[in-house]
Amino acid sequence: MSKNVEDQDFIRLVAAELIEDPHSADVLSAAAQVISEGAGAFLFKALKDQVGLHAQDYELVRRVMSLLEAAMDVEPCVAGYLMARLYPLAGQEYAHDVYNGIELWMHNSDSMALADALNALSEESVRPMLRRSYREWAEVIRRRALKKSTE
């Protein structure tokens, strides 16, 4: 079995375990590793595919968001990164509650790791308006984190 297939199988397993227990520090740590190794897009796709087995369109977006909200307090970098990937899909599906919820989560985060992940995401091949949103969120988060560290 090739390394790439093994990696994809591992990522699918991480996505499945994330669905089972979005509060698990071990699972979220594995997800953080996947994202840091540059496979965040595949993790998001695997998560969306597995949640989408029984949901489509708006319901899919809503279910993924609920899962990520559960993980946000435990690992804001992972949950926030995946929310950022969900953001354009929420807009496409007219899931305004999810779309606005993601913006609220971003504007209230103080995770420097999430700011770094959003900056990295903004460097990928994304639409210019999405790139601007990711960079703006990263800047807001960075300022909030710096302010928190000086208090």
Buried (B, 14 or more C-beta within 10 A) or exposed (E): EEEEEEBBEBBBEBBEBBBEEBEBEEBBBBBBEBBBEEBBEBBBBBBBEBBBEEBEEBBBBBBBBEBBBBBBEBBBBBBBBBBBBBBBBBBEBEBEEBBEBBBEBBEEBBBBBBBBBBBBBBEEEBEEEBBEBBBBBBEBBBEBBEEEEEE
